[in-house]
């Protein structure tokens, strides 16, 4: 039986979209359905038109970010939108599906070097770990570190999947401000359409934290995303770690990001990817 028939969603939520909730953890499904209903109330035509259109991520991965159960969420990293390439858009923000191996004999692998944001994120982690010095993050320096990392595969992560696993283990919900990318639609237009959905997600996280008598998760906001979220009422209820977007070189030396991610030691093998 489909998710759509079980949940009896609003008539403006097409079954092809509602059925994709099956990739989300059970704790998220009623929340995401409320979010979709909020989108439909704001614009009755948006979701039906989207269902008839070509968009990324494909392969029913629209809600793949919500595989992390709500009770496990400690951080919410919100990206701008999916990658504009089918092989890269996984439904999980910042995790480029075209990347597998992180390292090579020359330093980073070719796919990592092509993925500017991931490359700069990796360099920031290396600086935070003390494996690179600030201002000395050239290819030659990275190659030196890569030689050590590749020679100690049991200690250090080797793949993008390992990195994603480590982030998940630390409680990251890796979400995009716009859940879809369409080359013929301005990204800001889709991002605006998904704001009621984001409000429902953030409100649910606040409610869950209050019920558990814990603090709300930390929002990790890069670049323009902070501005997109400023219009949401629930935005004010969260602690935040804000910086420039990692496609900027200055991100590598962001003290805020180094302080946040450094103690996590994301480049080291952790439980679940040994």
N, C-alpha and C positions, 0 to 999 in steps of 0.2 A: 504493500500500500504506500502511496506517495506521501511525502511530507505535506503537500498542498491539500490532499484530501483529509489527512489527519488533523491539520491545523485549521481548516476552513478559513483561509485568509480572506482579506478584503477582496472584493471582485476585481479591483483594479490591480491586483498583484497576479501577474500571469503565472501559471503552473510551472513554466520553464525556469522562472526565477525562484519561486518558492521551493521547488524541489531541490535546489542547490543548497538549501539549509542542511541537507544530510551530511555535508562535510564539516559542519560546526558541531562542537561538543553539545550534548543534550542540555546542559545548563544554560547555553546561549540561545537555543532555538526560539523559545517564546519571546525573548528580548529582541532578537533580530526580526522576528515577525512583527512586533510592535513598531520597530524602526521602519520596516517596509510600509506598514500602514500609515505611519506619519508622513513618509515620502508621498504616498498616494493621496493623502488628505491635502497636502500642499500643492501637488500637481497631479491631477487625475490622469493625465495623458502620459506622464513621464515613463513609468515602468512598462506599460503596454508598448510604447514606441521603442523603448530599449530592447524589449524581448524580440522585436522584429528586426533589430539592427545587428550589425557585426560589431562586437566589442571584445576587449581584452580585460581580464584573463578569460580564456576559453576553457574547454574541457570541464565545465561545471565547477570551476574553482573560485567563484565569486566570493564565497564566504570562508575560504580556506584558512584565513588568519585566525578564525575563531575555533580552531581545533584545540587551542589552549583553554581549558575550563576556566570559568569566571573566578572560581575560588583560588586558582593558582596565579592570577594576574597581580603582579607587583609594580610593573612598569607598562606604560602604553606608549610605544614609539609610533608616531603618526607621520607617515610620509605624504608626499603630495599626490601621487597617483601611480597606477601600474606602469611598468615599462611598456614602450610602444612596439614591442616585438613579441610574437607569440611564444617563442622559446624562453623568453626572459620573464614574462608576466606570470607569476605563480599564484597570485592572490594574497601573497605575503609581502609586506612592504620591504623594499631594500634588498631582498634576497633574489638576486638575478639567477633565474633558472638555467641560463646558458653557461653559468660558471660551475665547474665541478672542482678540479684541482686548484688550490690556492697558490702553490709554489712551483718554481722551476729552477733550473740551474742558473738562470740569469736573475733570479729574484722572485717576483710575482709571476704567475702564469700569464699567458697572453690574454685570456678572457678577463682576468682581474685587471690587468693594465688597461683594457678597453672600457671597463666599468669604472669610470672616474670616481664616483661616490664611494664605491666599495674599496677601491685602491686607497683613497684618502682615509677612509675609516680604518683600514688595516694599518696604515702608517701611524694614525693616532694611537691605536692600541700598542704598537711597537714602542712609541715614545712613552706612553703611559707606563708600560712594563719596564722601561729603562733599557730596552734592547736597541733603540735608536736615540740619538741625541737630538734635541730640538734644533731645527735648522740644518741638520745633517741627515736628510732622508732621500738622498739620491739613489738611483738604480744600483750603483756600486755598493752603497751601504746596505740596501735591502738584500742584495745578493749575498753579502757576508752573513746576514742573519738567516737567510733562507738555507744556506749550507748547513748551519747548525740545526735548524728545524727539520729539514729533510733527513738528516742523519739520526734524528731522535724521534721517529714516528710514534713511538709508544708514549711520548710525553706531550707532543704538540699536535694540534689539529692539522689536518692535511686538506680538507675539503670545505666547500661552502656549506654542505649539509652538516658538517661538524660544527661550524660556526652558528648555524641556525639552531642546532640542537642545544648548544651552550646558552644561547640567548633565551630559548624556551625554558631551559632548566632554571634560569635566574628569574623567571616569571614575566618575560616580555610578551605582550600582545603586539604583534607587528602589523599595524593597520594603516591603510591609506585614507587620506581625507576624501578622495573620490575613489569609489570602488571600481570604476571602469575607466578605460581609455578608448576613445574613438577618434580617428585621425581627422574626421570631418566636423567634429564638435569642439569648440573651445574648452580646454581643460577646466577653466574657472566656471563655466556653465554647468558641467557635470558635478564639480565640487559643490557648487551652491545647491544643486538638487539633492545631494546626499547629506546635507547638513542636518535635516530632521532625524535621519538615521543615526548620525554621530551623536546627536543630543540624547537619543534613546539609549545608546550604548554607554555614554558617560554617566547619565543619570542612574542607570542600573549598577554601574560600578560604585557610585557614591552610596546608593541604597544598600548594596551588599556589604560595603565597608562599615556602614552604620549598624547594620544588623549583627555583624561579627565584632563590633566594637574595636575596629582597627582603623588606621588611617587610610585614606584613599590612595590608590596607586599614584606613582609619579608620572606625569606626562612629560615625555621627551620630545621636544618640538624643534624642528630644524627649518630655518629659513622662513618662507612665506606661510608655512603651516600655522605658526603662532597667530598670524593675522586672521586666517580662516576660522580658527577656533574662537577668536575673541568675541564673536557674535553669539556664541552658544551660552545659555544661562548656566549650564552645569560646569562650564570651563573654570569658573571662579572657585570651585570646590576642591581643586587639586593642587598639590605641590608640583612645581615645574622645574625642568632642566632645559634651558633654551640656548641655542647657538645658531650660528650660520649653518647653511646647508653643506653637507660634506663634498659637494662638487666644487666648493671653494677651497683653495689651498690653505687658507687660514684656519680651516677646521682642524687640521692636523695638530695645531698648537692651542686648541681651545681648552682653557683651564677647567671650564665647566664639564666638558665631555671627558677629559682625562680624569677628573675627580670622580665622575660617575662610573666610568667603565674600568678604570685602572684596577680597583680592588677585585673585580670579577675575574680577572685573568682569563679572558675569553679565548686566548690563543693556546691555552693549555688543555690537554685532554681532561675531560671531567666525566662524571658518572653518566652513562648512556651512550658515550662514543669512544669507549676504550677499545 
